[in-house]
């Protein structure tokens, strides 16, 4: 369950060795969910950034603070609140 900023990338640069390590983990069959507390962009934007680096991941495997908050609110209050 790696995060984005500081774990996979810092600013616009990928952390050295992160891409290779993640590709190897995914190839071994490990299921990975990328977690970020940054809710400025949708999960698809983070997935696209990872895909651009060669990491084959769907946006369903990215969890942002905004998505987590929305899911929790829907569970607690119900959809449409």
Secondary structure, DSSP 4 states (H G I P E B T S, - for coil): --BSBTTTEETTEEPTTHHHHHHHHHHTT----EEES--SS-HHHHHHHHHHTT----GGGEEEHHHHHHHHHHHHH-TT-
